[in-house]
Amino acid sequence: SRVDYCHILLLLLLFVLRSCCVIRYLAKLSSVGSIRDEETCERLRGLIQKQVQICKRSVEVMDAVRRGAQLAIDECQFQFRNRRWNCSTLETMPVFGKVVTQGTREASFVYAISAASVAFAVTRACSSGELEKCGCDHNVHGVSPEGFQWSGCSDNIAYGVAFSQSFVDVRERSKGQSSSRALMNLHNNEAGRKAILSHMRVECKCHGVSGSCEVKTCWKSMPPFRKVGNVIKEKFDGATEVEQHKVGSTKVLVPRNSQFKPHTDEDLVYLDPSPDFCDYDPRTPGMLGTVGRQCNRTSKAIDGCELMCCGRGFQTQEVEVVDRCSCKFHWCCYVKCKQCRKMVEIHSCR
Amino acid sequence: MAGAIIENMSTKKLVIVGVTLLLFQALAFMVGGLIAPSPTTSVNYMATKCVDASKHREDTKWFMPWGPNLCDKIRSFDEAMAKRIEANNIVFAVHIPMQNMEMSPWFQFMLVILQFDIAFKMHNQIEEGAVVTVDVGLAYRDDMFSEWKEMVHSVEQRKLHCNLSLPKTYENEGRYYDCDHLPFMELGSVAHKYYLLNIRLPVNERKKVNVGIGEIKDIRLISIHQNGGFTKVWFAMKTFLTPSILIIMIWYWRRITLMTRPPVLLEKVIFALGISMTFINMPVEWFSVGFNWTWMLLFGDIRQGIFYSMLLSFWIIFCGEHLMDQTERNRFSVYWKQVGPIVFGSFCLFIFDMCERGVQLTNPFYSIWASDVGTELAMSFIIVAGICACLYFLFLCFMVFQVFRNISGKRTSLPAMSKARRLHYEGLIFRFKFLMLVTLLCAAMTVIFFIISQVNEGHWHWGDHTVQVSSAFFTGIYGMWNLYVFAIMFLYAPSHKRYGDEQSSGQCITGDAGANSGEDIQLTTTITHVDGPTEIYKMSGKEAQE
């Protein structure tokens, strides 16, 4: 059988992981350990040889990659909080279960958000000066350090995207372009990165004589990651089902329904239809079902009890919630609140 | 005097001069587009959040975002919350430039722009008219191991302009506000290799300092400096242009002094234009590479201002002296109505510049736009300057209109003249119009290239070549105005050639007595000689006949 681990980044997170869930592990990891020396690269399970090489070559970047992975999981869980499949992670390999080992719509989202999050986190690390060869690294775009004095360096985002391309995509590329899954994953990775690139904010400053626009300098800044998540989620909703076709000697993905217009670089594509995610299936890891999930009684959408519980009905509980109210805030790190208690009805699926 | 060179030059020679100038013009564009990099570079910095654990604040302590002495940093404020770190103990540190880079005096100036990432929270929203108080220190050093030396320390206030493009619901908690970027710092020279910024946002509830500014997630800085490569190309260009204009200027003035009559107003104005061009050309910026002269930016502004006002005055006087009506001009005081707005407008901009860049000489964090009064003051200066500019252009347009009307008036009498004379007049008017056209063309080119460089992303790809559009704009337009001044000084220099043998000497005297610009006299006197007191003669009303 095909040993198709989940997305490589998420594997990366699991290298020391022996117990409990990814989220709790990450929470712990963010305050302590980090990938600092080259030996760690060897110990990372699930990396292919080429990735270990990249890891060794740019150990300093790996910490950003780790943060990117956490960002991806958080964002995935936020975007899918109201859906039957809520991006729940597993303690076993692969992290998202079998849901993403098949070429489903959900898999396309996970791949896209992961590639985007690596580019995002690496770019951010660049901007905070943590990475030594960022921006002016002549291996990846840009110019030599001497070039900084002549013409400045390339954008940090160029480095972030290029790193994501070399590190994330190498896995699919090493498999060869032939398999339709590799094609799908590569496409979705690129679509994820495009979600950042095409939503870069351009801002300008005029600084000519007396502040006139005779001289104007513009710069690009990354959108907040929530925005990137929203864009990819939109692409998920409008994803195209594709199949592999041979055009000449190359293989390409074309929409299964020929009446649909062909997908663009920014659209997500998938090969297999998704399961309904209604019931727990012990044979399929990650298929947790919707039993016990909270739902919205008034909504008619997917978060409504009707759809969420797959017609099994729901139970209602009344619970007392302790909430914060009339708070005083500082811009950071200080909140003084009163506690307010209120009764809330909670509906959960049978 | 037989008039200016432009009148006596054959069309062939005029074409040769024109083509030569065009070649230089193309060269100027190519130097900028192909050799120079883009004029400026921006670098994005994400401030590192450092924790100042000390109980009492020491001003000598500097926090480094990376490197061997890096500070005790935190990733997010949730972490700070858990560790019970207060807002007053958080220092945002930014090192300029990035690792392994060095700043250089070739960068000429450095601006820093401040941007806040503020998350929306239902219970902690940004209040109306919120003001952020920033406690900022700037330090420098010239090698990686010495101590940081403080350059400036200042407490600044900046008004937040943020809005949330989404409905303010619980759903959208955690989304970021769209905040306008804030001017933060402006250095007039980059004399040191490394700079370090330490920013604090102290909270004082009693004094309402930094209260109601929302939940700040990150501080981002954008630094802008001129590219070293562009500076070098620019300096090289200035160094080349200075002697060229200087030589033609000396040549021009020598020609004028060789004449028996004193120079007329137009000739003086052209000379003044040459002086202001040389003043702007002089590559005194070379000194900024060796010396830490922070006032260079301000000085550059002043030089540009002088040149612009000189150029605008020249246009007005040029038109006025070609008006060909009854009034006698040739005195600067006649033009006070038109030149007044230029002088006043430039003066307003000068005051504004002194208020902004002048104050920045002592405090680089100062911005006139930061306070309400300052903003109003700055706006009023700019608006007054704008009104002056409009007034000036109205005057100019009206004058140009008058000149053309008078020329067409003269044209009607052309058929009555003999063939040789008519051809001569047509040529004269053509050449005058030609110069008007060149001026318009230059102005239009400036506007068009300005728009192109604004609209474009700054460079075009041409196969393997990258054309830096905005650099080409700067060098090209700069070269163009140099060539323009050069051409005017060359073509309007008095000619030694005497044309039309029969009335040469008489004309010369009348021309001088009329004391008007060369061409104008030529036009009037020739007509009187040949055709007697015509309609045009009456109109031009010269005392020449007496």
HADDOCK unambig.tbl for C-alpha pairs under 7 A between the chains (distance, minus, plus):
assign (segid A and resid 127 and name CA) (segid B and resid 44 and name CA) 5.80 0.50 0.50
assign (segid A and resid 127 and name CA) (segid B and resid 45 and name CA) 4.61 0.50 0.50
assign (segid A and resid 127 and name CA) (segid B and resid 46 and name CA) 5.03 0.50 0.50
assign (segid A and resid 128 and name CA) (segid B and resid 45 and name CA) 5.65 0.50 0.50
assign (segid A and resid 128 and name CA) (segid B and resid 46 and name CA) 4.45 0.50 0.50
assign (segid A and resid 128 and name CA) (segid B and resid 47 and name CA) 6.02 0.50 0.50
assign (segid A and resid 128 and name CA) (segid B and resid 48 and name CA) 6.23 0.50 0.50
assign (segid A and resid 129 and name CA) (segid B and resid 66 and name CA) 6.99 0.50 0.50
assign (segid A and resid 129 and name CA) (segid B and resid 98 and name CA) 5.47 0.50 0.50
assign (segid A and resid 129 and name CA) (segid B and resid 99 and name CA) 6.25 0.50 0.50
assign (segid A and resid 130 and name CA) (segid B and resid 66 and name CA) 6.46 0.50 0.50
assign (segid A and resid 132 and name CA) (segid B and resid 99 and name CA) 5.49 0.50 0.50
assign (segid A and resid 132 and name CA) (segid B and resid 100 and name CA) 6.75 0.50 0.50
assign (segid A and resid 145 and name CA) (segid B and resid 101 and name CA) 6.60 0.50 0.50
assign (segid A and resid 149 and name CA) (segid B and resid 227 and name CA) 6.66 0.50 0.50
assign (segid A and resid 149 and name CA) (segid B and resid 228 and name CA) 5.18 0.50 0.50
assign (segid A and resid 150 and name CA) (segid B and resid 227 and name CA) 5.87 0.50 0.50
assign (segid A and resid 150 and name CA) (segid B and resid 228 and name CA) 4.57 0.50 0.50
assign (segid A and resid 150 and name CA) (segid B and resid 229 and name CA) 4.13 0.50 0.50
assign (segid A and resid 151 and name CA) (segid B and resid 37 and name CA) 5.40 0.50 0.50
assign (segid A and resid 151 and name CA) (segid B and resid 38 and name CA) 6.86 0.50 0.50
assign (segid A and resid 151 and name CA) (segid B and resid 227 and name CA) 5.25 0.50 0.50
assign (segid A and resid 151 and name CA) (segid B and resid 228 and name CA) 6.48 0.50 0.50
assign (segid A and resid 151 and name CA) (segid B and resid 229 and name CA) 5.90 0.50 0.50
assign (segid A and resid 152 and name CA) (segid B and resid 41 and name CA) 5.79 0.50 0.50
assign (segid A and resid 152 and name CA) (segid B and resid 227 and name CA) 6.41 0.50 0.50
assign (segid A and resid 209 and name CA) (segid B and resid 301 and name CA) 5.38 0.50 0.50
assign (segid A and resid 210 and name CA) (segid B and resid 349 and name CA) 6.76 0.50 0.50
assign (segid A and resid 210 and name CA) (segid B and resid 353 and name CA) 5.41 0.50 0.50
assign (segid A and resid 217 and name CA) (segid B and resid 40 and name CA) 6.53 0.50 0.50
assign (segid A and resid 219 and name CA) (segid B and resid 42 and name CA) 6.25 0.50 0.50
assign (segid A and resid 226 and name CA) (segid B and resid 175 and name CA) 6.91 0.50 0.50
assign (segid A and resid 329 and name CA) (segid B and resid 124 and name CA) 6.42 0.50 0.50
assign (segid A and resid 330 and name CA) (segid B and resid 211 and name CA) 6.32 0.50 0.50
assign (segid A and resid 331 and name CA) (segid B and resid 213 and name CA) 6.36 0.50 0.50
assign (segid A and resid 331 and name CA) (segid B and resid 214 and name CA) 5.66 0.50 0.50
assign (segid A and resid 331 and name CA) (segid B and resid 215 and name CA) 4.63 0.50 0.50
assign (segid A and resid 331 and name CA) (segid B and resid 216 and name CA) 5.54 0.50 0.50
assign (segid A and resid 332 and name CA) (segid B and resid 77 and name CA) 6.47 0.50 0.50
assign (segid A and resid 332 and name CA) (segid B and resid 87 and name CA) 5.43 0.50 0.50
assign (segid A and resid 332 and name CA) (segid B and resid 215 and name CA) 6.31 0.50 0.50
assign (segid A and resid 332 and name CA) (segid B and resid 216 and name CA) 6.67 0.50 0.50
assign (segid A and resid 333 and name CA) (segid B and resid 77 and name CA) 6.28 0.50 0.50
assign (segid A and resid 333 and name CA) (segid B and resid 80 and name CA) 6.17 0.50 0.50
assign (segid A and resid 333 and name CA) (segid B and resid 81 and name CA) 4.64 0.50 0.50
assign (segid A and resid 333 and name CA) (segid B and resid 85 and name CA) 6.72 0.50 0.50
assign (segid A and resid 333 and name CA) (segid B and resid 86 and name CA) 5.90 0.50 0.50
assign (segid A and resid 333 and name CA) (segid B and resid 87 and name CA) 6.27 0.50 0.50
assign (segid A and resid 334 and name CA) (segid B and resid 86 and name CA) 6.87 0.50 0.50
